[in-house]
Amino acid sequence: MTDAIISKERSVYNRSESKKSVVELCYLIAGLRNKFVNQHKLEVGLYLRASEPVML
């Protein structure tokens, strides 16, 4: 993935730094996805809890 994004014409140091940035971006995207998945789990759980029949 990094080879497709980072130009071969860059210096070795700049390619190395760019790879770090790409990896950081991937972790950020994965973290956001997990955040939204966890948020939906919470919302569904709260909805199910609220919609339980009241026991009299």
Rosetta silent file (secondary structure, phi, psi, omega in degrees, C-alpha in Angstrom):
SEQUENCE: MTDAIISKERSVYNRSESKKSVVELCYLIAGLRNKFVNQHKLEVGLYLRASEPVML
SCORE:     score description
SCORE:     0.000 S_00000001
   1 L     0.000  -40.775 -179.436    0.000    0.000    0.000 S_00000001
   2 H   -66.824  -32.466  179.657    2.798    2.388    0.818 S_00000001
   3 H   -64.282  -32.340  179.758    4.458    1.697   -2.543 S_00000001
   4 H   -74.120  -27.493 -175.342    1.328    2.907   -4.340 S_00000001
   5 H   -92.679  -38.261 -172.382    1.195    6.135   -2.326 S_00000001
   6 L   -97.339  129.146 -178.988    4.868    7.079   -1.955 S_00000001
   7 L   -68.030  142.289  177.877    6.894    8.082   -5.001 S_00000001
   8 L   -71.520  -16.753 -176.744   10.066    6.119   -5.779 S_00000001
   9 L   -79.443   -8.964  179.788   11.808    9.411   -6.558 S_00000001
  10 L   -74.246  158.112  177.024   11.878   10.461   -2.900 S_00000001
  11 L   -69.650  163.259 -178.638   14.995   10.043   -0.800 S_00000001
  12 H   -59.679  -42.751 -179.823   15.304    7.002    1.448 S_00000001
  13 H   -62.753  -46.601 -179.139   14.762    9.151    4.546 S_00000001
  14 H   -65.411  -36.427  176.380   11.631   10.815    3.141 S_00000001
  15 H   -64.424  -41.224  179.108   10.199    7.444    2.055 S_00000001
  16 H   -62.703  -45.014  179.009   10.792    6.084    5.550 S_00000001
  17 H   -66.229  -37.630  178.752    9.066    9.078    7.151 S_00000001
  18 H   -66.534  -38.090  177.446    6.199    8.857    4.665 S_00000001
  19 H   -61.031  -39.777  177.919    5.703    5.172    5.465 S_00000001
  20 H   -61.869  -40.897  179.564    5.351    6.108    9.132 S_00000001
  21 H   -64.992  -40.346  179.300    2.686    8.654    8.216 S_00000001
  22 H   -64.673  -42.606  179.035    0.766    6.099    6.148 S_00000001
  23 H   -63.904  -42.829  177.467    0.868    3.588    9.012 S_00000001
  24 H   -59.977  -41.732  178.868   -0.331    6.265   11.460 S_00000001
  25 H   -63.265  -41.325  178.131   -3.198    7.097    9.112 S_00000001
  26 H   -62.548  -42.897  177.869   -4.192    3.418    8.898 S_00000001
  27 H   -64.459  -38.656  178.693   -4.222    3.136   12.689 S_00000001
  28 H   -63.095  -45.597  179.353   -6.293    6.319   12.922 S_00000001
  29 H   -63.278  -43.123  178.811   -8.860    4.995   10.435 S_00000001
  30 H   -63.222  -39.933  178.412   -9.015    1.640   12.251 S_00000001
  31 H   -64.500  -40.958  178.087   -9.486    3.427   15.568 S_00000001
  32 H   -64.701  -40.452  179.242  -12.323    5.532   14.197 S_00000001
  33 H   -61.617  -44.900  178.856  -14.014    2.448   12.794 S_00000001
  34 H   -62.925  -37.390  179.700  -13.784    0.729   16.175 S_00000001
  35 H   -61.524  -46.166 -177.557  -15.150    3.833   17.873 S_00000001
  36 H   -70.647  -36.216  177.032  -18.228    3.884   15.649 S_00000001
  37 H   -63.729  -45.617  179.424  -18.770    0.121   15.933 S_00000001
  38 H   -64.028  -37.158  178.562  -18.590    0.348   19.716 S_00000001
  39 H   -63.377  -42.066  179.332  -20.969    3.321   19.691 S_00000001
  40 H   -66.443  -37.954  176.996  -23.524    1.334   17.671 S_00000001
  41 H   -60.170  -43.318  179.491  -23.197   -1.614   20.050 S_00000001
  42 H   -63.260  -46.013 -179.081  -23.948    0.725   22.945 S_00000001
  43 H   -62.360  -43.504  179.267  -26.931    2.281   21.173 S_00000001
  44 H   -65.029  -42.576  178.682  -28.403   -1.116   20.261 S_00000001
  45 H   -61.455  -43.796  178.709  -27.850   -2.376   23.794 S_00000001
  46 H   -65.861  -39.182  178.636  -29.543    0.672   25.308 S_00000001
  47 H   -63.123  -46.277 -179.733  -32.442    0.373   22.861 S_00000001
  48 H   -64.391  -38.771  178.787  -32.946   -3.298   23.673 S_00000001
  49 H   -64.251  -41.712 -178.564  -32.724   -2.576   27.381 S_00000001
  50 H   -72.065  -27.317 -176.020  -35.303    0.220   27.090 S_00000001
  51 L   -92.637    4.219  177.016  -37.673   -1.866   24.966 S_00000001
  52 L   -64.612  142.134  178.227  -37.834   -4.816   27.365 S_00000001
  53 L   -65.216  141.912  179.860  -41.361   -5.476   28.584 S_00000001
  54 L   -78.393  127.137  179.446  -42.036   -4.150   32.047 S_00000001
  55 L   -88.122  120.694  178.950  -42.627   -6.963   34.525 S_00000001
  56 L  -102.513    0.000    0.000  -45.519   -6.177   36.882 S_00000001
